[in-house]
Amino acid sequence: MQTMWLGGVEWLAVLRIGLGLWWLESWRHKDRKGWLERGTGIAWAADIAAKHRWPFVQRGFAAVVQPRARLMAYVVVHAELALGLGLVLGFLTPIALAGSLLLNLLYLVLMIHDWAEQGQNSMMALVAAVALAAMAWQTWSVDAALGWFL
């Protein structure tokens, strides 16, 4: 493989780190006080789920998320932080990439009617899938330094 400036594994690390920075930005701009103290994030998502075109989303949200709204708010906020840190540092990277792919697919399905969300979440899911399949933790990562997942 020929590349410019960096080798293939380094470009994969750049891709992984970029995805991590994207998750950290998502966490950084989130109104955490609103999400964690007032429940604004889950209330917003509940409104979207209630009007969703696919009944399984309405039923799933009502069965899984709404009864545990406070817990789910903490899960979402802290998952975004954990994914961002894990991908930037390359720590437990395959787990972070699988989590990133799963969370983006969940966001994509919930926000299927919103073109901007479709673009962002589909691209983040694609980056996670490529980075996972290409083992993007082979360089510039804590995992590589510890000899994990090689």
N, C-alpha and C positions, 0 to 999 in steps of 0.2 A: 504494500500500500504506500503510495506516495502522498505526502501532505506538505503543506507550507508551514514553516515556523516550528511546529511541534510534531511529534510522532502521533500515531493513531491512539495509543493508550492515553497520552496527555490530552488530546482533543476530547476523548471520552470523559476524562476527569473534568475538563472545562464544562462539558455538557452537564455532568452530575452536579458540579458546584453551582452552575447557573440555575438548575432546577431547585437546589437547596435555597439559593438566594431568593428565588421567586416565592417559595414557601415562607421564608422569613419575612419578606415584604407583606405577604398576606396576613401573617400574624401581627406585624408591626402596625399596620393601619387599621386593624380591627379594634372596635370600641370594646375593650375587654371589660370595663366596668359595666357597660350596658349588657354585654353577653352574660357575664358571670353574676352580676347582682340584680339586674332588672329583667333578665331573660329575653332581651330584645332580639337576639340572633335566632333563637329557636322559635320565637313568636313569628318572626318574619318568614322563616322556613315553613312553619305550620300553615301560614296563610297561602304560600305558594303550593304546598302539598294539597291543601284542601281544594284548590281550583285546578289541580293537575289534570291533564287530558288522559292520563293512564290510571285507571282505578287501582292497580296494584301499588302505585306510589302513595295514593291516599291511604289505602289500608295499611301498608307497611309503616308509613310515618305514624299513623294513629296507634298502631300496635307496639312499635319499638321505641320511637323517639318521644312522643308526647307524654307517656306515663313517667318518663325519666328525663324530663326537660332540663333540669338543673345539671344532672350528671352528663347529659349529652352536650350541654354547653361547655362544660369543662373538658370533655373528650375532644371536641372540635378544636377549641382554642389551644389546648396543650399538644394535640396531635400535630397541628401546623408548626408549632415551635419545635417539637421533637423531630419531625421530618426535615425541617430546614437545617437544624444543627447536625443531624445524622448525615445528611447529604453533603453539606459543606465540609464537614470534618472527615467524611468517609468512615463513619463509625457505625457498625452493624448495617452496612450499606445495602445488602440484598433485602434485608427486612424493611429498611426505610424506603427503598424503591418499590417493593411490593405494596407497602402501606400507601405510598404516594399514588400508585396506579389505582388502588382500590378507592381511596378518598376522592380522587379526581373523577373516577367513573360514577361514584355516588353523587357528586356535585353535578356532573353532566346530566345524569338522569333526572335529578330534581329540577334542574334549570333548563330543561330541553327546549323550552319555548323562548329562551333569551339568547339571541345570536352572539352577543359578546361573551357570555358565559360558555356557550358551546365552543367557541374558538379557543378561549383560554384553557378550559379544562380538557378539550381534546388534544391540544398541543402538549400540555403538561403530562397527560397520560401517555402520549406517544414518546416523549422524551424519557419517561420512566421505563417504558417497555424496552426501548432501544438500549438504555443504560443497563437495565437488568440483563437483557440477552447478551450484551457485549461485555458484561462483567466490568463495569466502569469504576470499580474499586481497586484496580490493579496498580494504580499509582496515585500519589498525592493523597493518601488516605491513612487513617489510623489502622484500618483493616489490613492494608498492605504492610505497614510497619510491624504489625503484630503477627503477620503471616496467616491471617484468617481468610477463609473463603477462596483460597487460591487453588 
